[in-house]
């Protein structure tokens, strides 16, 4: 990680990296990349969508990047950075010689204008403002040095700055266009620039002919990089698989496991199980309502869940069993949790018996004082959670638990249901890499603490991890947090959050960053044989 101690001195500025230039004007190659849904908003500072990041990553550079292989933070538009001893000041040396697609020069004033836009309440920023944490302002030291000032230490800041939500846009463009019109006139410093956006149909990008400041991990090895990228939109997963199979598109996202299994026999298609972030797909348990207010009932549900069976039947082995709230492929997963609460019906039955649940009326369901043991599940129908819920219903029925399933259509509806408190488990997915999300999910004041659980020890560990800039200490704190969370059985982890992407074998150089976002700078197409 390229972090140096803040010493009050100007940071040294390094030169630009080399890259592709002028190839774009001689190539007519177009890559068709199929998305699964229409973006709600294409403005990086406004949107909260995840799939649109596939487009925005190509248009916008960020101050820092994460290496796709090591996941380490590496230079982007900032060549170096420094953190003050108290964790309140982040200094950035900015890359020189960079221009936005509209010709505007990139410098500290441009970064400042982006920060002003994001924190302006009129912008209506969602994810971008959240990623800045306890942001308090900035200081421009000179044309190519800026400091971001925080009101409290916030270790995830650099991770936030690496995400396209905090992509640096041309201040000239967003000053000249309204919020709604900006979506159609975007200008970043990335390897591709916006050519056309037809809502509901497609987004077309063309390669920038002057881009030569790529991050160090991007390769120039492809002989003929694509000139244009056409992001088409198709919400039907079966249709996306057909279009890929028949060669009408080069890349298709969010393939169903069954379709992917069929495509493994197709010699013209290559499959990519893309890891997305560090958060497991999970069902969080409500500890404030009967019967999941009893820790032994929560533990029994964990033991009664055959996660390997779910990975086999629902995900066709295209995913990995999760053993905690952090995905097993995440940077900060506590590996001591591997195998915790492995499928054990006998252990589940013992816990239920200890809680005095019996089948007193021989109806095959357990009861206590005449009240049947009923578990209610609510969830968004993403990541095949509806199929997972059906598996849970059948598995838990085998030990006498009745399960009521309630899918909800939107995140707003889900939040309304959570507010009512009338649920036992809530399932959802999110693409977050830094384990700071544990505070959101399980801290007393967490923004998504659907558990209703309060534990001062857990709060203290999460607070220290959020503020501590020492990587080893942070990892140790988050390991403690994961152990406390699973000791209390506050969540039922199902799987790592992996997306199945398929491409034509003609596609070369397709890679994904640790957030599951494609990096298309070096993608090329081999001529059909």
C-alpha positions in Angstrom: 0.0 0.0 0.0 1.5 3.3 -1.0 0.8 5.3 2.1 3.6 7.4 3.7 3.7 9.4 6.9 2.4 12.9 6.7 5.3 15.3 7.4 3.8 18.7 6.5 5.9 18.8 3.3 4.7 18.9 -0.3 4.5 15.5 -1.7 6.8 14.6 -4.6 5.1 14.4 -7.9 5.9 11.6 -10.3 5.5 11.4 -14.1 2.7 9.9 -16.2 2.6 6.3 -17.2 2.7 5.4 -20.8 -0.2 3.8 -22.7 -2.2 3.4 -25.9 -2.5 6.5 -28.1 -4.0 7.1 -31.5 -4.9 3.4 -32.0 -8.6 4.3 -31.5 -8.8 6.4 -34.7 -7.6 3.6 -36.9 -9.7 0.7 -35.5 -13.4 0.1 -36.1 -13.7 -2.7 -33.6 -16.7 -2.6 -31.3 -17.3 -4.7 -28.2 -20.9 -5.3 -27.2 -21.2 -5.7 -23.4 -24.6 -6.8 -22.2 -25.9 -5.4 -18.9 -28.8 -6.8 -17.0 -30.7 -3.7 -16.1 -31.2 -0.1 -17.0 -29.3 2.3 -14.7 -31.4 4.5 -12.5 -28.9 7.3 -13.0 -25.6 7.5 -14.9 -24.1 10.4 -12.8 -21.4 8.8 -10.7 -21.9 11.3 -7.9 -25.6 10.7 -7.7 -26.2 7.1 -8.5 -26.4 4.3 -5.9 -26.6 1.6 -8.6 -23.8 -1.0 -8.9 -24.2 -2.3 -12.5 -23.7 1.1 -14.0 -20.2 1.1 -12.5 -19.2 -1.1 -15.5 -19.8 2.0 -17.7 -18.5 4.7 -15.3 -15.2 2.9 -14.6 -14.3 3.3 -18.3 -15.2 7.1 -18.3 -13.7 8.2 -15.0 -10.4 7.7 -13.3 -10.2 7.8 -9.5 -7.5 9.2 -7.3 -6.4 5.7 -6.4 -7.2 2.2 -7.7 -7.1 -1.3 -6.3 -4.8 -3.7 -8.1 -7.0 -6.6 -9.6 -4.6 -9.3 -8.4 -3.2 -8.1 -5.0 -6.1 -5.8 -4.2 -3.6 -3.3 -2.9 -4.2 0.4 -3.3 -2.1 1.9 -6.1 -1.8 5.3 -7.8 -4.5 6.7 -10.1 -4.9 10.4 -10.6 -2.9 10.7 -7.4 0.7 9.6 -7.7 1.3 9.5 -3.9 -0.6 10.1 -0.8 0.1 10.7 2.9 -1.9 10.4 6.1 -1.4 12.6 9.2 -0.5 10.9 12.5 -4.0 11.7 13.8 -5.7 10.3 10.8 -7.5 13.6 10.0 -5.6 14.8 7.0 -5.0 12.9 3.7 -2.6 14.7 1.3 -2.5 13.8 -2.4 0.1 14.6 -5.0 -1.8 14.8 -8.3 -0.7 13.5 -11.7 0.3 16.3 -14.1 -0.4 16.5 -17.9 -3.8 15.0 -17.6 -6.8 16.4 -19.5 -10.5 15.6 -19.3 -12.3 14.5 -22.4 -13.6 18.0 -23.0 -10.0 19.4 -22.9 -10.2 20.9 -19.4 -6.9 20.4 -17.4 -6.9 18.2 -14.4 -5.5 19.7 -11.2 -6.3 20.4 -7.5 -9.0 22.8 -8.4 -10.8 20.1 -10.4 -10.6 17.7 -7.4 -12.0 20.5 -5.1 -14.9 21.2 -7.5 -15.8 17.5 -7.5 -15.7 17.4 -3.7 -17.9 20.5 -3.5 -20.4 18.9 -5.9 -20.6 15.6 -4.0 -21.2 17.2 -0.6 -23.7 19.8 -1.9 -27.1 18.7 -0.6 -28.7 19.8 -3.9 -26.7 17.1 -5.7 -28.6 14.4 -3.9 -25.5 12.2 -3.7 -26.1 8.7 -2.4 -23.1 6.4 -2.3 -20.4 9.0 -3.2 -21.2 11.1 -0.1 -21.3 8.1 2.1 -17.8 7.0 0.9 -16.3 10.2 2.1 -17.2 9.4 5.7 -16.7 12.3 8.2 -15.5 14.7 5.5 -14.9 18.2 6.8 -13.3 20.0 3.8 -10.1 20.3 1.8 -7.1 22.5 1.5 -5.4 23.3 -1.9 -1.7 23.4 -1.3 -0.7 24.2 -4.8 -1.9 23.3 -8.4 -1.1 19.6 -8.0 -1.4 19.0 -4.2 -4.6 18.8 -2.2 -5.5 17.7 1.3 -8.8 16.2 2.3 -9.7 17.0 5.9 -11.8 14.8 8.1 -13.6 15.6 11.4 -12.7 12.1 12.8 -10.3 9.3 11.7 -11.8 7.2 9.0 -9.7 4.3 7.7 -11.9 3.3 4.7 -11.5 6.7 3.0 -8.9 5.4 0.5 -11.1 2.5 -0.4 -13.9 4.9 -1.1 -11.7 7.0 -3.3 -10.9 4.0 -5.4 -14.6 3.5 -6.4 -16.2 5.0 -9.5 -18.8 6.8 -7.4 -15.9 9.1 -6.5 -14.7 9.4 -10.1 -13.2 12.8 -11.0 -15.4 14.7 -13.6 -14.6 17.8 -15.6 -15.8 20.8 -13.6 -16.4 22.6 -16.9 -19.0 20.1 -18.0 -21.0 19.8 -14.8 -21.0 23.6 -14.4 -22.4 24.0 -17.9 -25.2 21.3 -17.6 -28.0 20.7 -15.2 -28.0 17.6 -13.0 -30.4 15.8 -15.4 -28.6 16.8 -18.6 -25.1 16.0 -17.2 -25.9 12.3 -17.7 -25.8 12.8 -21.4 -22.7 15.0 -21.5 -20.2 13.3 -19.1 -16.5 14.0 -19.2 -13.9 12.2 -17.2 -10.2 11.4 -17.7 -10.7 7.6 -18.3 -9.7 5.5 -21.3 -13.1 5.8 -22.9 -15.4 8.8 -23.4 -19.2 9.0 -23.7 -20.4 9.0 -27.3 -24.1 8.3 -27.0 -26.6 7.4 -24.3 -30.1 6.2 -25.3 -32.0 5.4 -22.1 -33.5 1.9 -22.1 -31.4 0.8 -25.1 -27.7 1.4 -25.0 -24.7 3.4 -23.9 -21.8 3.9 -26.4 -18.3 4.8 -25.5 -15.3 5.5 -27.8 -11.7 5.2 -26.9 -9.8 8.3 -26.0 -6.9 8.9 -28.4 -4.8 10.8 -25.7 -5.1 8.5 -22.7 -1.6 7.8 -21.4 -1.9 7.9 -17.6 -3.2 4.4 -16.9 -2.7 2.7 -13.5 0.3 0.5 -13.3 -1.5 -2.8 -13.4 -3.1 -2.2 -16.9 -1.4 -4.0 -19.8 -0.7 -2.7 -23.3 -0.2 -6.3 -24.6 -3.3 -6.5 -26.8 -2.4 -5.7 -30.4 -5.7 -4.1 -31.4 -7.7 -2.7 -28.4 -11.4 -2.2 -29.1 -12.3 1.3 -30.4 -15.9 1.3 -29.2 -17.9 -0.3 -26.4 -21.6 -0.6 -26.8 -23.3 -1.4 -23.4 -26.6 -2.9 -24.4 -29.4 -3.6 -21.8 -31.4 -6.8 -21.5 -33.1 -7.8 -18.3 -34.0 -11.4 -19.4 -31.2 -13.8 -18.1 -32.2 -16.5 -20.6 -32.1 -14.1 -23.5 -28.7 -12.8 -22.3 -27.3 -16.4 -22.4 -28.8 -16.9 -25.9 -27.3 -13.8 -27.3 -23.9 -14.8 -26.0 -24.3 -18.4 -27.2 -25.2 -17.3 -30.7 -22.4 -14.7 -30.9 -24.6 -11.6 -31.0 -22.8 -10.1 -28.1 -19.2 -10.4 -26.9 -19.8 -10.2 -23.1 -23.0 -10.9 -21.0 -23.3 -10.3 -17.3 -25.4 -11.8 -14.5 -25.8 -15.2 -16.1 -27.9 -17.8 -14.2 -25.9 -20.7 -12.9 -28.0 -23.2 -15.0 -27.2 -21.2 -18.1 -23.6 -21.0 -17.2 -23.5 -24.8 -16.7 -24.9 -25.3 -20.2 -22.3 -22.9 -21.6 -19.4 -24.8 -20.1 -19.8 -27.2 -23.1 -19.7 -24.4 -25.6 -16.2 -24.0 -27.1 -16.9 -20.5 -28.3 -17.7 -19.1 -24.8 -15.4 -18.4 -21.8 -16.9 -18.1 -18.3 -15.7 -15.7 -15.5 -16.8 -16.2 -11.9 -16.3 -12.6 -10.9 -15.8 -11.9 -7.1 -17.7 -8.8 -6.0 -16.6 -7.1 -2.9 -16.1 -8.5 0.5 -19.6 -8.9 1.9 -21.2 -12.3 1.9 -24.7 -13.0 0.7 -26.5 -13.5 3.9 -29.7 -13.4 6.0 -29.4 -11.1 9.0 -31.3 -12.3 12.1 -33.7 -10.1 14.1 -32.8 -10.5 17.7 -35.6 -8.3 18.9 -38.5 -10.6 18.1 -39.6 -14.1 19.1 -38.2 -16.7 18.4 -34.9 -15.3 17.1 -34.5 -13.3 20.2 -33.1 -16.5 21.7 -29.5 -17.1 20.7 -29.9 -20.8 20.8 -32.7 -20.7 18.2 -30.4 -18.5 16.0 -27.7 -21.1 16.4 -30.1 -23.9 15.6 -31.0 -22.3 12.4 -27.4 -22.1 11.4 -26.7 -25.7 12.2 -29.9 -26.7 10.3 -28.8 -25.1 7.1 -27.2 -27.3 4.5 -25.2 -24.5 2.7 -23.3 -27.0 0.5 -26.7 -28.3 -0.7 -27.7 -24.7 -1.6 -24.4 -24.1 -3.4 -25.0 -27.4 -5.4 -28.7 -27.0 -6.2 -29.1 -23.2 -6.5 -25.7 -22.0 -7.6 -24.5 -25.1 -9.5 -21.1 -24.8 -7.7 -20.4 -21.5 -9.3 -20.0 -20.0 -5.9 -18.4 -20.7 -2.5 -20.0 -21.3 0.9 -19.7 -18.3 3.2 -18.9 -18.9 6.9 -19.3 -15.4 8.2 -20.5 -11.9 7.3 -17.3 -11.3 5.3 -16.9 -13.3 2.2 -14.2 -16.0 2.3 -12.4 -14.4 -0.6 -12.5 -11.0 1.2 -9.3 -9.3 2.3 -10.4 -9.4 6.0 -12.2 -12.7 6.4 -11.3 -14.3 9.7 -10.3 -17.8 8.6 -10.8 -19.3 12.0 -14.5 -19.2 11.1 -14.2 -21.8 8.3 -16.6 -24.6 9.1 -18.3 -22.7 11.9 -21.9 -23.9 12.2 -21.3 -26.6 9.6 -24.5 -28.6 8.8 -25.4 -30.7 11.8 -29.0 -31.6 12.3 -28.3 -33.3 15.6 -26.8 -30.1 17.0 -29.8 -28.1 15.8 -32.2 -30.6 17.4 -30.4 -30.4 20.7 -30.5 -26.6 20.8 -34.3 -26.7 20.0 -34.9 -29.2 22.7 -32.9 -27.2 25.2 -35.2 -24.3 24.3 -38.1 -26.5 25.3 -39.6 -26.8 21.8 -41.5 -30.1 21.3 -44.0 -31.5 18.8 -46.7 -31.7 21.4 -49.6 -32.2 19.0 -47.9 -34.6 16.5 -48.4 -32.2 13.5 -44.6 -32.5 12.6 -44.0 -28.9 13.7 -42.4 -27.9 17.0 -44.2 -25.7 19.5 -43.8 -24.1 22.9 -46.8 -23.5 25.2 -49.1 -24.2 22.3 -47.3 -21.7 20.0 -45.8 -23.2 16.8 -42.1 -22.4 16.0 -42.5 -20.1 13.0 -39.7 -18.2 11.2 -40.5 -15.4 8.8 -38.1 -14.5 5.9 -38.1 -11.3 3.9 -35.7 -10.6 1.1 -35.0 -8.9 -2.2 -35.2 -11.4 -5.1 -31.6 -10.7 -6.1 -28.8 -13.2 -6.2 -31.4 -16.1 -6.4 -32.4 -15.4 -2.8 -36.0 -16.6 -3.6 -34.6 -20.1 -4.5 -32.4 -20.0 -1.4 -35.4 -19.2 0.8 -37.3 -22.2 -0.7 -34.3 -24.4 0.2 -34.3 -23.0 3.8 -38.1 -23.6 4.1 -37.6 -27.3 3.1 -34.5 -27.9 5.2 -36.0 -26.4 8.3 -39.3 -28.1 7.9 -37.4 -31.4 8.3 -36.7 -30.5 11.9 -40.1 -29.1 12.7 -39.8 -25.4 11.9 -42.4 -23.6 9.8 -41.1 -20.9 7.5 -43.1 -18.1 6.0 -41.5 -16.6 2.9 -42.1 -12.9 1.9 -40.1 -11.6 -1.1 -40.3 -7.8 -1.5 -39.9 -6.0 -4.9 -37.7 -3.0 -4.0 -35.1 -1.8 -1.4 -37.7 0.8 -0.3 -40.2 -1.9 0.4 -37.6 -3.9 2.2 -36.8 -1.0 4.5 -40.4 -0.5 5.2 -40.8 -4.1 6.2 -37.7 -3.9 8.4 -39.1 -0.8 10.1 -42.2 -2.7 11.0 -40.0 -5.2 12.9 -42.2 -8.1 11.9 -39.6 -10.5 10.5 -37.0 -13.0 11.8 -34.5 -13.0 8.9 -33.8 -10.4 6.2 -31.8 -11.3 3.1 -30.0 -8.9 0.8 -26.8 -8.5 -1.1 -24.3 -5.6 -1.3 -21.0 -5.1 -3.0 -18.7 -3.7 -0.4 -15.0 -4.5 -0.1 -13.8 -2.8 3.0 -15.1 -4.5 6.2 -16.4 -1.2 7.5 -19.8 -2.5 6.4 -19.7 -4.6 9.6 -20.4 -1.5 11.6 -23.4 -0.6 9.3 -24.9 -4.1 9.8 -24.1 -4.9 13.4 -23.2 -1.7 15.3 -25.8 -0.4 17.6 -26.1 2.8 15.5 -25.4 1.1 12.2 -27.4 2.4 9.2 -28.5 -1.2 8.3 -28.5 -2.8 11.8 -31.6 -4.9 11.1 -30.6 -7.3 14.0 -31.8 -4.9 16.8 -28.7 -6.2 18.6 -26.7 -4.1 21.0 -23.4 -5.0 22.5 -20.9 -2.4 23.9 -18.0 -4.7 23.4 -18.8 -5.2 19.7 -19.4 -1.5 19.3 -16.0 -0.7 20.7 -14.2 -3.1 18.4 -16.1 -1.8 15.4 -15.4 1.8 16.3 -11.7 1.2 16.8 -11.4 -0.7 13.5 -13.2 2.1 11.6 -10.7 4.7 12.9 -7.5 2.8 13.1 -5.1 3.4 10.3 -2.8 0.5 11.1 -3.7 -2.3 8.7 -2.7 -5.1 11.0 -4.6 -3.7 14.0 -7.7 -3.1 11.7 -7.6 -6.8 10.6 -7.3 -8.0 14.2 -10.3 -5.8 15.3 -12.4 -7.0 12.4 -11.5 -10.6 13.2 -12.7 -10.0 16.7 -15.9 -8.5 15.4 -16.6 -11.4 13.1 -16.1 -13.8 16.0 -18.5 -11.9 18.2 -21.1 -11.7 15.4 -21.0 -15.4 14.8 -20.8 -16.3 18.5 -24.1 -14.5 18.8 -25.4 -16.1 15.5 -26.5 -12.7 14.2 -26.4 -13.7 10.6 -26.8 -16.7 8.4 -24.1 -16.5 5.7 -25.0 -18.3 2.5 -22.3 -17.7 -0.1 -19.6 -15.4 -1.4 -21.0 -12.7 -3.7 -19.9 -13.9 -7.1 -21.3 -12.9 -10.5 -21.1 -15.2 -13.5 -19.9 -13.3 -16.6 -19.6 -15.0 -20.0 -17.6 -13.8 -23.0 -16.8 -14.9 -26.5 -13.5 -16.6 -26.9 -12.6 -13.8 -29.3 -12.4 -11.4 -26.3 -8.8 -10.8 -25.1 -7.6 -9.0 -21.9 -10.9 -8.9 -20.0 -10.2 -8.4 -16.3 -12.2 -7.2 -13.3 -11.1 -5.1 -10.3 -11.7 -6.3 -6.7 -15.1 -4.6 -6.7 -16.3 -6.8 -9.6 -16.0 -3.9 -12.2 -14.6 -4.6 -15.6 -11.4 -2.8 -16.7 -11.8 -2.6 -20.5 -8.7 -0.4 -21.4 -6.8 -3.4 -22.8 -9.7 -5.5 -24.1 -9.3 -6.6 -27.8 -11.2 -8.8 -30.2 -9.6 -11.5 -32.3 -11.0 -11.7 -35.8 -13.6 -14.5 -36.4 -12.0 -17.7 -37.7 
